[in-house]
């Protein structure tokens, strides 16, 4: 399915292969409610595809986890400012 979407231009997973989170424990990026996001955000801060990740999360309305260095709440605030 991912190949089909990539061909149509709707989904480009190439950036995901270069993401630092793909090389670390995914649980850090999906903490329990009230859990720390510090570890995930530190990883995101040094990731070369952080902007692509954030763009993807905003475009796909990701509601859970740390994407592009921002929590779901932070992404919601960002969307409100942009819209």
N, C-alpha and C positions, 0 to 999 in steps of 0.2 A: 504494500500500500504506500509506503514512504517513497518508493521509486516513482510510482504514478504521480504523486503530488509534486515531487521534485521536477519531473518532466513538465508539468503544467505551470511551474514557477510559483506555486503556492507555498511550498515548503522546501527550504534549503538546509539540509542537516550538516553540511560541510563544517560550519562553524562549531557545531556541537562536538564534533570529533576533536577539535582543538581546544575545547573548554577544559579548564583545570578541574572542574567539578566531576568530569567524566573519569578522572584519575584518582578521585578521593572517595571517602565514605559518603554515599548519598544521604544518609540520615542526618548529616550536619546541615543539609539544605532544606530539610523538612522537620524542624524541631517541634516537639510537643507544644501545645498552647502554653504560653508563658515561658517557654524554654529559651535559652540563649541563641542568638543569631550571630554572635561575634565571630566564631570560627568560620562560618560560611562567608561572611562579609569580608574577612581578611583574605580568604582565597579569591573571592571575586575581585578585590582591589588590585590584585596582581595578574589578573587574567586578561589575555590579549583580545578576547571576544566578548568582553563585558557589555559593550554597547549593542552588539548583535543579539545577545541574550536578553537584555532589557527590552529591546525592540520587539523581539519575539513574544515575550511575556505580555507586553502591553497590547500587541496586536491580536493575541489569542486569549486575552482575558484570563490569564493564569491566576487562580485564586489561592493557591497554596504554594508555600516554599519561598526560598530566596532565589530570585532571578535577577541577573545583572547587578547584584549587590544591594537590591532593595527587597524589603519584606512586602507582603501583600498590602498591608496598610500604607506603606510608603508609596507603593505603585498607585494605589487608589488616589492618594493626595496629589501625586504627580499628574495623573489623568485629569483630575478636577482643575488643576491650574492650567493645563494645556487646552482643555475644551472650553 
